[in-house]
Amino acid sequence: SKRDERLISGFHRLSSSAIHRQPTMASKSTDTSSFYEDEKNLKVLCDFLRSNDGPAVREAVEMDKRVYYLKGEKLVNFMMEPKKGTKWPKSLPKFNTRQEAITVCGELCNYQFIHRSVKRGKGDLVISRDREFDESGIFTWIYEGDKSFSHFMTTLLIAGFLFCVCFPIWPNFLKVFAWYMSVSMLLVIFFLVTLRGVLFLSVWILGFDFWFLPNLFDEQLGFVDSFKPVYSFQKTKEGQLMYRIAIAVGFSSFCWWAVTQPSEFDGFVKGQGDFIKDLYAGTLLSDVSQTDKENIDKPKRDSLEDLLSSLESSDDPEEVSEEERLEKMMESLMDAEEDLTDEE
């Protein structure tokens, strides 16, 4: 019938289209496999996998060295379907099948970009004798990427260290600049800590925990992450009512004293201002030690006034005549001159 003929013709068209598609898919798979056979292309792939957009890794210690590792299954899953928000590089072809990703992971092992490891304990890894890639295994990154930036930063660190060590021979304007920068940073940190404490106490009295830059002093975070989030706000835990009342009374008493005793408070503010001025001027500490340091190479000898005063204090004026006193003074002067000649 005509209906059967139409069904048969439709089936032939579908079969022919499927036959034409198979070589196309096969060619794509062949192109992807051949692309990642080149070591340079594998390095480009490793640069992407080791970047911030790559798969999540964990830290551990292997052979007394900090390393980063991940499970083989997670690596293959990421190569097949990257995490949300990740842009796959245009220079790298995507993987069409899971077997392609596994094959490329095997190439990473062959080129020693990664190696298989075994867990010996929490955060402790050892190198496995098995070199083959397996999704159930743990693999540690050996590839560290381009080290040019790392070498540049290391050179900059060494140069900065040597520059700081040569501080005694710095020109005077650089020493003054370093002093002003150090004092300014010290004051910024002091006022920042004071501001955070005052804000916390003011809100904590009302029953809430408010921190400005809560992760500022977290040693486990990086420099940028220390400033995230900008603030935190949450309800205070139970059982702190009495402490909040005591702090509220103390804070209110201080505010009342500052308002009712303006002369004393103004004196306190003026004293702090003078302290900052002396700090910037470098006159906060006595310079006696610096004077002693400058005169360390000069010979120390008593002046004429010191000699006369010592003679007057040691001898009784009634028993010692004026001539004897002059003779002793001359002997002391001669001894001092001989000592000075010996030193020269």
Helices and strands as residue ranges (DSSP letters): H 2-35, H 39-49, E 58-62, E 66-71, H 72-80, H 98-110, E 114-121, E 124-127, E 138-141, H 148-165, G 167-169, H 172-204, E 208-212, G 225-227, E 231-235, H 241-260, H 262-281, H 288-294, H 304-314, H 322-343
